[in-house]
Amino acid sequence: MSTRRRFLAGVLALGLPRPAFAEPILGDDGLYRQPWFLESFLDLTDDLKAARDRGRRLAVLWELKGCPYCKEMHLVNFANAETSAFVRDRFEILQLNIIGAREVTDFDGERLSEKRFAEKYGIRFTPTLQFFSDDGAALAAKRPREREVLRMQGYVAPEDFKRTFAFVSERGYERSTLREYLREAGGDRKG
């Protein structure tokens, strides 16, 4: 039994109220999904503008059916109510399938499948989170990798996961590297 399930069983056995976080949903495509993830027509310029209008940042989350680290990210990192609330309040998360066929319109207007979009940006691992600048006009003129302010590849431990979102939310990338930020935020951590 997972740590989270043991925790919930203990809470319920004691008669305490159930923690206030939503369970991830396992979709027909085999990907876990948070109920608060962005519902989108997959036009990144529109998604960026909508996120900015709500005072949030846009991040693209790449996943793959059967990816154990993707599952861990949902069942551990996003299961933490504080982390989930922090991310939900500051970011719009667009979930894409690294081998998917849905059509995505990139910031430069190019329309391509999720798989081709992943190739265009050099996405090779899941989970991968891409964090984009919120300056939509400037993004179209840049090369794909230069549009990102940060990329988080692979599974990241819960504490650093939340701190990475804080780094982007606080525009820490304008002052230092993620590694320096994590070291300052948590002692001798590696970024």
C-alpha positions in Angstrom: 0.0 0.0 0.0 1.4 3.4 -0.9 2.3 6.0 1.7 -0.5 8.2 0.6 -3.1 5.4 0.8 -1.8 4.5 4.3 -2.1 8.1 5.3 -5.7 8.3 4.1 -6.6 5.0 5.7 -5.2 6.3 9.0 -7.1 9.6 8.7 -10.3 7.8 7.9 -9.8 5.3 10.7 -9.4 8.1 13.2 -12.6 9.7 12.0 -10.8 12.8 10.8 -12.1 14.7 7.7 -10.6 13.6 4.5 -7.8 15.9 3.2 -8.9 18.5 0.7 -7.2 17.5 -2.5 -8.5 15.9 -5.6 -7.5 12.5 -6.8 -5.8 12.4 -10.2 -8.0 10.9 -13.0 -6.6 8.1 -15.1 -7.8 9.0 -18.6 -8.7 6.8 -21.6 -5.3 7.7 -23.0 -3.5 6.1 -20.0 -2.3 9.4 -18.6 -3.0 10.6 -15.1 -4.6 14.0 -15.1 -5.3 16.5 -12.3 -8.9 17.8 -12.5 -7.6 21.4 -12.5 -5.3 21.0 -15.5 -6.0 23.4 -18.4 -8.8 22.4 -20.8 -7.5 23.8 -24.1 -8.0 24.0 -27.9 -4.3 23.5 -28.0 -3.4 26.9 -29.4 -0.4 28.0 -27.3 -0.8 31.7 -28.0 -4.4 31.7 -26.8 -3.4 29.6 -23.8 -0.6 31.9 -22.9 -2.9 35.0 -23.1 -5.6 33.3 -21.1 -3.1 32.3 -18.4 -1.7 35.9 -18.3 -5.2 37.4 -18.1 -5.7 35.2 -15.0 -2.4 36.3 -13.4 -0.8 32.8 -14.1 2.0 31.4 -16.0 1.8 28.7 -18.8 3.6 25.4 -18.4 3.4 22.4 -20.7 3.6 19.0 -19.0 4.8 16.1 -21.2 3.8 12.6 -20.2 3.6 9.1 -21.6 1.2 6.2 -20.9 2.9 3.8 -18.5 5.6 6.2 -17.4 6.2 5.3 -13.7 7.7 8.7 -12.9 4.7 10.5 -14.4 2.5 8.4 -12.1 4.7 9.2 -9.1 4.5 12.9 -9.9 0.7 12.7 -9.8 0.4 10.4 -6.8 3.1 12.0 -4.6 3.9 15.5 -5.7 0.5 16.7 -6.9 -1.1 14.7 -4.0 0.4 17.2 -1.6 -2.5 19.6 -1.0 -0.1 22.6 -0.4 1.9 21.9 -3.5 -1.1 21.3 -5.6 -2.8 24.5 -4.4 0.4 26.5 -5.0 0.7 25.3 -8.6 -3.0 25.6 -9.3 -3.1 29.2 -8.1 -0.1 30.3 -10.1 0.0 28.2 -13.3 -2.0 26.9 -16.1 -0.8 23.4 -16.8 -1.3 22.0 -20.3 -0.8 18.3 -20.4 0.5 16.8 -23.7 1.3 13.2 -24.7 4.9 12.9 -26.1 3.7 10.4 -28.7 0.2 12.0 -29.1 -1.6 12.8 -32.4 -3.7 15.8 -31.3 -2.9 19.0 -33.3 -1.2 21.8 -31.4 -0.7 25.3 -32.7 2.7 26.6 -31.6 3.5 30.2 -30.7 4.8 30.8 -34.3 1.5 29.6 -35.8 2.9 26.2 -36.9 0.3 23.4 -36.5 1.7 20.0 -35.7 0.9 16.8 -33.8 1.9 16.5 -30.2 4.6 14.1 -31.2 6.0 16.5 -33.8 5.7 19.4 -31.4 7.7 17.4 -28.8 10.4 16.7 -31.5 10.5 20.4 -32.4 11.3 21.3 -28.8 13.7 18.4 -28.2 11.5 16.7 -25.6 12.9 13.3 -25.0 11.9 12.3 -21.4 8.7 12.1 -19.4 7.7 13.8 -17.3 9.1 17.1 -18.7 7.7 20.5 -17.8 8.3 23.4 -20.0 7.9 26.9 -18.5 7.4 29.7 -20.9 7.9 33.4 -20.8 4.7 35.3 -20.5 5.6 37.7 -23.3 3.6 36.2 -26.1 4.6 38.7 -28.8 8.3 38.0 -28.3 7.9 34.2 -28.2 6.9 33.8 -31.9 10.2 35.3 -33.0 12.4 33.1 -30.9 13.6 29.6 -31.7 11.7 26.9 -29.8 14.2 26.3 -26.9 14.7 30.0 -26.4 10.9 30.4 -25.6 11.3 28.5 -22.4 12.5 30.2 -19.2 13.0 26.8 -17.6 12.7 23.1 -18.3 12.2 20.5 -15.6 13.1 17.0 -16.9 12.3 13.7 -15.1 10.9 13.1 -11.7 11.8 15.8 -9.1 11.5 15.2 -5.4 8.4 16.9 -3.9 10.2 19.7 -2.0 12.3 20.7 -5.0 9.3 20.2 -7.3 7.4 23.0 -5.5 10.4 25.2 -5.2 10.9 24.9 -9.0 7.4 26.2 -9.5 8.2 29.0 -7.0 11.4 29.9 -8.9 9.4 30.4 -12.1 6.5 32.2 -10.4 8.9 34.6 -8.7 10.9 35.1 -11.9 14.0 33.7 -10.1 15.5 33.0 -13.5 16.0 36.7 -14.0 18.3 36.8 -11.0 20.0 33.4 -10.6 20.1 29.8 -11.7 17.7 27.2 -10.4 20.6 25.4 -8.7 21.5 28.6 -6.8 17.8 29.2 -5.9 17.3 25.7 -4.6 20.6 25.9 -2.6 19.5 29.2 -1.0 15.9 27.9 -0.4 16.9 24.6 1.1 20.4 24.5 2.4 22.8 22.3 0.4 20.3 21.0 -2.2 21.2 20.3 -5.8 19.2 21.8 -8.7 
